[in-house]
Amino acid sequence: MRLVLDTNTALSALLWKGPPHRIVGLAQAQGIVFFTSPVLLAELEDVLGRSHLAAAVAATGLTTAQLMDRYRRIAIAVHPPSVPAVSRDPDDDHVLACALAAEAQIIVSGDSDLLVLKEHRGIPILKAADALNRLIGD
């Protein structure tokens, strides 16, 4: 299964123990492959470095750089040739472009600007809990 996690979902997977974290934990057993892009990696690194998340980052026992290294080890970076203008939030179009370039089967997001689309070119856009249920059921 080929998945793209939006930035906030990837952030949640790295910092907390909810559904995004469980999805990442299933990766090896379920044959899940995660995809990202240079733009999404830069955004994740920026968000991880924000002061309001310092305590959550510290609670992991890892630095921002170590968390980024961990994510880079589980996510394959693709380089989308173009970014479609689809979402209400142009930043979210990078998630869609990544999913297309990766030939993803699911986009996992908690972002209402993406979720309102429900799917993009046949790729379902699901909340983490819904994606987890689908993965466990497969």
C-alpha positions as CSV (number, residue, x, y, z in Angstrom):
1,M,0.0,0.0,0.0
2,R,1.4,3.4,-1.0
3,L,0.5,6.3,1.3
4,V,1.2,10.0,1.5
5,L,0.9,11.6,4.9
6,D,0.2,15.4,4.9
7,T,2.6,17.4,7.1
8,N,0.4,17.5,10.2
9,T,-0.3,13.7,10.0
10,A,3.5,13.0,9.7
11,L,4.0,15.4,12.7
12,S,1.4,13.5,14.7
13,A,3.0,10.2,13.8
14,L,6.4,11.4,15.1
15,L,5.3,13.1,18.3
16,W,2.2,11.3,19.6
17,K,0.8,7.8,19.9
18,G,-2.6,8.2,18.0
19,P,-3.8,6.8,14.7
20,P,-1.0,8.4,12.6
21,H,1.6,6.7,14.8
22,R,-0.2,3.4,14.6
23,I,-0.3,3.7,10.8
24,V,3.5,4.1,10.7
25,G,3.9,1.2,13.1
26,L,1.9,-1.0,10.7
27,A,4.2,-0.2,7.8
28,Q,6.5,-3.2,7.9
29,A,3.8,-5.8,8.8
30,Q,1.3,-4.5,6.2
31,G,3.7,-3.6,3.4
32,I,3.0,0.1,3.6
33,V,5.3,2.5,1.8
34,F,5.2,6.2,2.6
35,F,6.0,8.9,0.2
36,T,6.9,12.5,0.6
37,S,8.5,15.3,-1.4
38,P,11.2,17.9,-0.8
39,V,8.5,20.6,-0.2
40,L,6.7,18.4,2.3
41,L,9.9,17.5,4.1
42,A,10.9,21.2,4.4
43,E,7.5,22.0,5.8
44,L,7.7,19.2,8.3
45,E,11.1,20.4,9.4
46,D,9.9,23.9,9.8
47,V,6.9,22.8,11.9
48,L,9.0,20.5,14.1
49,G,11.2,23.5,14.9
50,R,8.4,25.8,16.1
51,S,8.7,26.8,19.7
52,H,5.2,25.7,20.6
53,L,6.2,22.1,19.8
54,A,9.5,22.2,21.7
55,A,8.1,20.3,24.7
56,A,6.5,17.6,22.5
57,V,9.7,17.2,20.5
58,A,11.8,17.0,23.8
59,A,9.3,14.4,25.1
60,T,10.4,12.0,22.3
61,G,14.0,12.1,23.6
62,L,15.1,13.0,20.1
63,T,16.1,16.3,18.4
64,T,14.3,17.8,15.5
65,A,17.1,16.6,13.2
66,Q,16.8,13.0,14.6
67,L,13.0,13.1,14.1
68,M,13.6,14.3,10.5
69,D,16.2,11.5,9.9
70,R,13.7,9.0,11.3
71,Y,11.0,10.2,8.9
72,R,13.4,10.3,5.9
73,R,14.2,6.6,6.6
74,I,10.5,5.6,6.3
75,A,9.4,7.9,3.5
76,I,10.6,7.9,0.0
77,A,11.0,11.3,-1.5
78,V,9.5,11.9,-5.0
79,H,9.8,14.9,-7.1
80,P,6.5,15.9,-8.6
81,P,6.8,17.4,-12.0
82,S,4.0,19.9,-11.4
83,V,1.7,21.1,-8.7
84,P,-2.0,21.2,-9.6
85,A,-4.1,24.1,-8.4
86,V,-6.9,22.1,-6.8
87,S,-7.2,22.7,-3.0
88,R,-8.6,25.8,-1.3
89,D,-5.2,26.1,0.3
90,P,-2.4,26.2,-2.3
91,D,0.1,24.6,0.2
92,D,-2.1,21.5,0.2
93,D,-1.6,21.1,-3.5
94,H,1.9,19.9,-2.8
95,V,0.3,16.9,-1.0
96,L,-1.8,16.1,-4.0
97,A,1.2,16.5,-6.4
98,C,3.2,14.2,-4.2
99,A,0.4,11.6,-4.2
100,L,0.2,11.7,-7.9
101,A,3.9,11.4,-8.5
102,A,4.1,8.5,-6.0
103,E,1.0,6.8,-7.5
104,A,-0.3,6.7,-3.9
105,Q,-3.3,4.6,-3.0
106,I,-4.3,6.8,0.0
107,I,-3.7,10.4,1.2
108,V,-3.9,10.6,5.0
109,S,-4.8,14.0,6.3
110,G,-6.6,15.8,9.0
111,D,-6.8,19.1,7.0
112,S,-10.3,20.1,6.1
113,D,-9.1,21.7,2.9
114,L,-8.0,18.3,1.7
115,L,-10.7,16.2,3.3
116,V,-13.4,18.2,1.6
117,L,-12.1,16.9,-1.7
118,K,-12.7,13.3,-0.6
119,E,-10.4,12.1,-3.4
120,H,-8.1,13.4,-6.0
121,R,-7.8,11.6,-9.3
122,G,-9.0,8.4,-7.7
123,I,-6.8,8.6,-4.6
124,P,-9.0,8.7,-1.5
125,I,-8.2,11.4,1.1
126,L,-8.9,10.0,4.5
127,K,-8.6,11.0,8.2
128,A,-5.9,8.9,10.0
129,A,-8.5,6.9,11.9
130,D,-10.3,6.0,8.7
131,A,-7.1,5.1,6.9
132,L,-6.1,3.0,9.9
133,N,-9.4,1.1,9.8
134,R,-9.0,0.5,6.1
135,L,-5.4,-0.7,6.5
136,I,-6.3,-3.1,9.4
137,G,-9.3,-4.4,7.4
138,D,-7.2,-5.1,4.3
